[in-house]
């Protein structure tokens, strides 16, 4: 189904791969930027792949790249509408010894150099869901990360440091992500199944499925095994909403599927973990694009 292909590809694009911006500004050794073709590739061809030496991005919009580079969600990027529709393929070589916290600033440097991008930071108040601990405390099973390997640094969150090896797969049934050190996510068959997840990663994934941003206010520092079960209607709606959050324009028949979903099973599933989603307002950072060329300088 075309709708499901778009939704799965959106989940893969949005995988939280790197950490916050590091002080230094390393650069890719070599980077090629080319306009994407008129038609999207197969589901597995959309998104990113990182193997430690080579980073490739296929059929992503400039807004996708900005979000990855600055660790921001779609709603936190303010700029011209064409940022969401102008798509490029990027292939870049990563210098030896690079850690995850250096890849984001390399992508930032690439956008600033090749697209002449100029930005400034601001804050804006959003309606959000605050993820908090319920009165009786968390009911999740703590599950420490596996011992570090040669390409990881031993941090409490595999999404924050270590080597740049992350794998993701998608298909008609859903999506799965392996973060390394035993941390993984599977979202398929009406179920979210996470292993050894930090609250940061879990909150980022919850935010893909909601009608507003989700902010972690649990103050939980461990990693956990987490399983959530949904009704088929809510599962389909969650996949569609993840595409909407990422700025994907879906056909009317996809939007109609949202009408049959209440979302109640998602809130109920979160409560089984001893957590709760509270409606609040909170100031969030916004990146304002002051200037950006539609086409990059030559390779």
Helices and strands as residue ranges (DSSP letters): H 2-13, E 30-35, G 43-45, E 47-50, E 54-61, H 62-70, G 74-76, E 77-78, G 81-84, E 87-93, H 100-114, E 118-133, E 141-142, E 167-171, E 174-180, E 183-188, E 191-197, H 199-209, E 213-216, E 224-229, H 232-245, H 252-257, G 258-260, H 264-271, E 275-291
